[in-house]
Amino acid sequence: MSKDRKFGLGRGLGALLSDSPDMSRERNQTNTNGNSSVTDNPSAALGAISHVKVNQVAVNPFQPRFEFDETALKELSESIQLQGLIQPITVRQTGHNSYQLISGERRLRASKLAGITEIPAYIRTADDQQMLEMALIENIQRENLNAIEVALSFQRMIDECEINPEELGDRVSKNRSTVTNYLRLLKLPPTIQAAIRDNRISMGHARALINVANLEAQLFIFQEILDKDLSVRKVEEMVRQMKNGITKPEGKDKKADGISFQYQKVQDDLSSKFATKIKMKVQAGGKGSIEIPFLSDDDLSRILELLDW
């Protein structure tokens, strides 16, 4: 993508939602396939608030949020039943009486749950890149995305919009170090990423774990956080001590494990593959067992997929 393609980006959500002159001309024309232009729907006034039927609105494929709190959705739906939808959703028109959501998926879901058939909407024009950026910026500004969702969204913008972390920071009003800290979360093993996503450990815990290069040590400290409810400060201290050789995670002492170097290597490789702390027990004659711990149903599903179950 050439650097001079601005798309009105970096000027806030309002600029992203504005109709460009080219798009204004396009919406008054019929496309080359002979399909109706967006102006075929007289009620859908571009740039203004109109009412659209909820069953005509498709979800945003670029939505960075993966999970929605069912209790919060129910509370919002009850409010909508009583007061109506106060804040309009934002959509782009994709055809005659068909739309695609740009922002407001919680409001759309809650409206459907409330049995509302028609809701107010801003109708805008946007290409796929603008859709992606608008969805991300709107969610970051108005929703509490979990840290992994933010990190994945940042990475997607970097990959698909071909921008660097500094440019990304400008567009989402974050400094470069904040963007970098989020992106580094994606280097953690899936087990730890899932714990961040599920709010079982905090961003502070995760930032400390990122500084541990050895996977086994990383997983050991992670398990200690869960088992002992360690504070961020305590985890940072453990990481410093480990780097200075003051402490070692369980399983690093080969004699304590009672297995040979060769089996220890297998155990370490399996721990790396499954992103969890594998334990091997080996008896005389070569008999033994392998223990694969999991932290949740989702974690078990992940491990079973790796086993091609």
C-alpha positions in Angstrom: 0.0 0.0 0.0 1.4 3.4 -0.9 2.1 5.8 1.9 0.1 8.6 0.2 -3.1 6.6 0.6 -4.6 8.3 3.7 -8.2 7.2 3.6 -8.8 10.1 6.1 -7.1 8.0 8.8 -5.4 9.3 11.8 -8.0 12.1 12.2 -10.3 10.3 14.7 -13.5 8.3 14.3 -15.4 11.2 12.9 -13.0 11.5 9.9 -13.3 7.8 9.3 -17.0 8.0 9.1 -17.2 10.9 6.8 -18.2 10.3 3.2 -15.4 11.1 0.8 -16.3 13.1 -2.4 -15.5 10.0 -4.5 -17.9 7.9 -2.5 -20.6 10.6 -2.7 -20.4 10.4 -6.4 -20.4 6.6 -6.4 -23.5 6.3 -4.3 -25.5 8.3 -6.9 -24.6 5.9 -9.7 -25.7 2.3 -10.6 -22.9 -0.2 -10.6 -21.5 -1.9 -13.7 -23.4 -5.1 -12.9 -26.7 -3.3 -13.2 -27.5 -3.7 -9.4 -29.3 -0.9 -7.6 -27.2 1.8 -6.0 -27.7 2.6 -2.3 -30.0 5.5 -3.2 -32.6 3.0 -4.3 -33.7 3.0 -0.7 -35.3 6.5 -0.1 -35.4 5.9 3.7 -31.6 5.3 3.8 -30.2 8.8 3.8 -26.5 8.6 3.8 -24.8 10.6 6.5 -28.1 11.0 8.4 -29.9 9.0 11.0 -32.4 6.6 9.4 -34.3 3.6 10.7 -33.3 0.1 9.4 -34.7 -3.3 10.1 -32.4 -5.4 12.4 -32.8 -8.5 10.1 -31.3 -6.5 7.2 -28.1 -5.7 9.1 -25.2 -8.2 8.7 -22.5 -8.3 11.4 -19.1 -6.7 10.9 -16.6 -9.3 9.8 -13.8 -7.1 11.2 -15.3 -6.9 14.7 -12.3 -7.3 17.1 -14.5 -8.4 20.1 -14.9 -12.1 20.3 -17.1 -12.5 23.4 -20.1 -10.6 24.7 -21.2 -10.7 28.4 -24.7 -12.3 28.3 -25.8 -10.6 31.6 -24.8 -7.2 30.3 -26.6 -7.9 27.0 -29.7 -8.8 28.9 -29.6 -5.7 31.0 -29.1 -3.6 27.8 -32.0 -5.3 26.1 -34.3 -4.6 29.1 -33.3 -0.9 28.9 -34.0 -0.9 25.2 -37.4 -2.4 25.8 -38.2 0.4 28.2 -36.5 3.4 26.6 -35.8 2.4 23.0 -32.3 2.5 21.5 -30.9 5.9 22.3 -27.6 5.7 20.6 -27.8 4.7 16.9 -25.7 2.0 15.4 -23.5 2.8 12.4 -23.8 0.8 9.2 -22.7 0.9 5.5 -25.2 0.0 2.8 -24.3 -3.0 0.8 -27.4 -3.3 -1.5 -31.1 -2.6 -1.7 -32.3 -2.9 1.9 -29.1 -4.6 3.1 -26.5 -3.2 5.4 -23.3 -4.2 7.2 -22.6 -3.2 10.7 -19.6 -0.8 11.3 -20.1 -0.3 15.0 -22.6 -1.1 17.7 -22.8 -4.9 17.7 -23.8 -4.9 21.4 -26.7 -2.6 20.7 -27.7 -4.7 17.7 -27.6 -7.9 19.6 -29.5 -6.4 22.6 -32.1 -5.0 20.2 -32.7 -8.4 18.7 -32.9 -9.9 22.2 -35.5 -7.3 23.1 -37.6 -8.2 20.1 -37.1 -4.8 18.5 -37.5 -5.0 14.7 -36.3 -1.6 13.6 -33.6 0.6 15.1 -32.0 4.0 14.3 -28.7 3.9 12.4 -26.1 6.2 10.8 -25.6 5.1 7.2 -22.1 5.7 6.0 -19.8 4.6 3.1 -16.6 2.7 3.9 -14.2 0.3 2.3 -12.9 -2.8 4.0 -9.8 -1.1 5.5 -12.0 1.7 6.9 -14.4 -0.9 8.3 -11.5 -2.7 10.1 -10.1 0.6 11.5 -13.5 1.9 12.5 -14.5 -1.3 14.3 -11.2 -1.3 16.2 -11.2 2.3 17.2 -14.9 2.3 18.2 -14.4 -0.7 20.4 -11.3 0.6 22.1 -12.9 4.0 22.7 -16.3 2.6 23.9 -15.8 -1.0 25.1 -13.6 -2.8 27.5 -11.9 -5.2 25.2 -9.7 -7.7 27.0 -6.0 -7.3 26.4 -5.7 -10.3 24.0 -8.5 -8.9 21.8 -6.7 -5.6 21.7 -3.4 -7.2 20.8 -5.0 -9.3 18.1 -6.7 -6.2 16.7 -3.5 -4.2 16.7 -1.6 -7.0 14.9 -4.4 -7.2 12.3 -4.2 -3.5 11.6 -0.4 -3.8 11.2 -0.7 -6.7 8.9 -3.7 -5.7 6.8 -3.2 -1.9 6.8 0.5 -2.1 6.4 1.4 0.3 9.1 4.1 0.3 11.8 3.4 0.4 15.6 4.1 4.1 15.8 1.6 4.9 13.1 -0.9 2.5 14.8 -0.4 4.4 18.0 -1.3 7.7 16.4 -4.5 6.2 15.0 -5.7 4.8 18.2 -4.3 7.5 20.5 -1.8 5.2 22.2 1.9 5.8 22.6 4.2 3.4 20.8 5.3 1.6 24.1 1.7 0.8 24.9 1.1 -0.7 21.5 4.3 -2.7 21.7 3.4 -4.0 25.2 0.1 -5.3 23.8 1.7 -6.9 20.7 4.3 -8.7 22.9 1.4 -10.6 24.6 1.0 -12.6 21.4 4.4 -14.1 22.0 3.2 -15.8 25.1 2.0 -19.5 24.9 -1.7 -20.1 24.3 -2.3 -21.2 27.8 -1.2 -17.9 29.2 -3.0 -15.9 26.5 -6.2 -17.7 27.4 -5.7 -16.8 31.1 -5.3 -13.1 30.1 -8.4 -13.3 27.9 -10.4 -14.8 30.8 -9.1 -12.2 33.3 -7.4 -14.9 35.4 -4.2 -13.0 35.3 -3.7 -9.3 34.7 -1.8 -7.3 32.1 0.8 -6.6 34.8 1.4 -10.3 35.4 1.6 -10.9 31.6 4.2 -8.2 31.1 6.4 -9.8 33.8 6.0 -13.2 32.2 7.0 -11.9 28.8 10.5 -11.2 30.3 11.0 -14.9 31.0 12.7 -16.4 27.9 12.5 -20.1 29.0 9.1 -21.6 28.4 9.2 -24.1 31.3 10.2 -21.3 33.7 7.4 -19.1 32.2 4.8 -21.8 32.7 6.1 -22.5 36.2 5.7 -18.9 37.3 2.3 -18.8 35.6 1.1 -21.8 37.6 2.4 -20.2 40.8 0.3 -17.1 40.0 -2.8 -19.2 39.8 -2.0 -21.4 42.7 -0.9 -18.7 45.2 -2.7 -15.7 43.8 0.6 -13.8 43.5 0.7 -10.0 43.1 2.3 -8.4 40.1 5.1 -7.1 42.3 5.8 -10.7 43.7 5.9 -12.0 40.1 8.3 -9.3 39.0 10.6 -10.2 42.0 10.5 -13.9 41.0 11.4 -13.0 37.5 14.4 -10.9 38.7 15.6 -13.7 41.0 15.3 -16.3 38.2 17.3 -14.1 35.8 20.0 -13.7 38.5 20.1 -17.5 39.2 18.8 -17.2 42.7 15.8 -19.5 42.2 14.9 -22.2 39.7 11.5 -23.4 38.6 10.5 -26.9 39.7 11.6 -29.5 37.3 14.9 -27.8 36.4 16.9 -30.1 38.7 17.3 -33.3 36.8 18.0 -35.4 40.0 14.8 -34.1 41.7 12.8 -35.3 38.7 14.5 -38.7 38.9 14.7 -39.0 35.1 17.7 -39.0 32.8 18.8 -36.1 30.6 17.3 -37.8 27.6 13.9 -38.1 29.2 14.2 -34.5 30.5 14.8 -33.3 27.0 11.6 -35.2 25.8 9.7 -33.7 28.7 10.9 -30.1 27.9 10.0 -30.6 24.2 6.5 -31.8 25.1 6.0 -28.9 27.4 7.0 -26.5 24.6 4.6 -28.3 22.1 1.6 -28.3 24.4 2.4 -24.9 26.1 1.8 -26.5 29.5 4.1 -28.2 32.1 4.3 -31.8 31.1 5.4 -34.3 33.8 7.1 -37.6 32.9 7.6 -40.6 35.3 9.9 -43.3 34.2 10.3 -46.6 35.9 13.1 -49.2 35.6 12.8 -51.1 32.3 11.5 -48.1 30.4 7.9 -48.1 31.6 6.4 -44.8 32.6 3.6 -42.2 32.2 3.1 -38.7 30.8 0.9 -36.2 32.6 -0.6 -33.4 30.5 -2.3 -30.8 32.8 -5.0 -28.5 31.5 -6.5 -25.4 33.1 -10.0 -25.2 31.7 -12.4 -26.8 29.2 -11.0 -24.5 26.5 -7.5 -25.5 27.4 -8.4 -29.2 27.2 -9.9 -28.6 23.7 -6.7 -26.9 22.6 -4.6 -29.8 23.8 -7.0 -32.4 22.1 -6.7 -30.5 18.8 -2.9 -30.7 19.1 -3.3 -34.4 19.6 -5.5 -34.6 16.5 -8.2 -36.1 18.7 
